[in-house]
Amino acid sequence: MSPQFDHVSVVKKSNVYFGGLCVSHTVQFEDGTKKTLGVILPSDQVLTFETHVPERMEIVSGECRVRIADSEQSELFRAGQSFYVPGASTFKIETTEVLDYVCHLEG
């Protein structure tokens, strides 16, 4: 896992969700693909995200519990791991520490 992305464009305006608990920026690559780089702040609140395209969430630092779509169980993910969410779906995420992530938009 490379610590940086080279030869990209970054959208200046941030994406802010849940009153600032999650903030990300969109990164556009020369081949037309996009990713978002973001931070989720610790909270007692479970955050629910909707996906439009398939997403692979790569955890850069921290750890979180994730429940995808209607799954009954959540799974723990730590730095260096990732999870996949289908398009037109949802996932719930919770963290008690600062979580850095890369969202690979795969659609």
C-alpha positions in Angstrom: 0.0 0.0 0.0 1.6 3.2 -1.2 1.5 6.1 1.3 0.6 8.6 -1.4 -1.2 9.1 -4.8 0.8 10.8 -7.6 -0.4 12.6 -10.7 -4.0 13.4 -9.4 -6.4 16.2 -9.2 -8.1 17.0 -5.9 -11.5 18.7 -5.6 -11.1 21.6 -3.3 -14.5 21.5 -1.7 -14.8 19.0 1.0 -17.6 16.5 1.5 -18.9 16.9 5.0 -21.3 14.4 6.6 -23.0 14.0 9.9 -22.3 17.5 11.2 -18.6 17.2 10.6 -18.1 13.7 12.0 -16.9 12.6 8.5 -15.0 14.8 6.1 -13.5 13.7 2.8 -12.0 15.1 -0.4 -12.5 13.6 -3.9 -9.3 12.6 -5.8 -9.5 12.2 -9.6 -6.9 10.1 -11.4 -5.6 10.5 -15.0 -7.5 7.4 -16.1 -10.8 8.9 -14.9 -11.2 6.9 -11.7 -12.1 8.5 -8.4 -11.4 7.9 -4.8 -12.2 9.8 -1.7 -9.8 10.4 1.2 -11.4 11.0 4.5 -11.5 11.0 8.2 -14.2 9.8 10.6 -14.1 11.2 14.1 -14.8 9.2 17.1 -18.5 9.2 18.2 -21.1 7.2 20.1 -23.2 7.6 17.0 -23.5 4.9 14.3 -23.1 6.5 10.9 -25.1 5.1 8.0 -23.8 5.7 4.5 -25.5 4.9 1.1 -23.5 3.7 -1.9 -24.4 4.4 -5.5 -21.5 2.5 -7.0 -19.5 -0.4 -5.5 -17.0 0.8 -3.0 -13.9 -0.7 -1.4 -13.1 1.1 1.9 -9.4 0.8 2.8 -8.6 1.6 6.4 -5.4 3.7 6.6 -5.3 4.2 10.4 -7.6 3.4 13.3 -10.2 0.7 13.6 -14.0 0.5 13.1 -16.9 -1.8 13.3 -18.9 -2.1 10.1 -22.3 -3.7 9.3 -23.0 -4.0 5.5 -26.6 -3.7 4.3 -29.0 -5.8 6.3 -26.3 -8.0 7.9 -27.1 -8.9 11.5 -23.5 -8.8 12.6 -20.8 -6.2 12.5 -17.2 -6.9 11.7 -14.1 -5.2 13.0 -11.6 -3.7 10.6 -8.2 -2.3 11.4 -5.5 -0.3 9.6 -4.3 -2.2 6.5 -7.6 -4.0 6.0 -10.5 -3.1 3.7 -14.1 -4.0 3.2 -16.4 -4.1 0.1 -19.8 -2.6 -0.2 -22.0 -3.3 -3.3 -23.5 -0.4 -5.3 -27.1 0.7 -4.4 -26.5 -0.5 -0.8 -25.8 0.9 2.7 -23.3 0.3 5.4 -23.2 1.3 9.1 -19.8 2.3 10.6 -18.8 3.2 14.2 -15.4 4.1 15.6 -14.1 5.2 19.0 -10.9 6.7 17.5 -9.9 8.8 14.6 -10.3 6.7 11.4 -8.4 7.6 8.2 -9.7 5.9 5.1 -9.6 5.7 1.3 -12.8 5.0 -0.5 -12.1 3.3 -3.8 -15.1 4.1 -6.1 -15.3 1.0 -8.3 -18.3 1.8 -10.6 
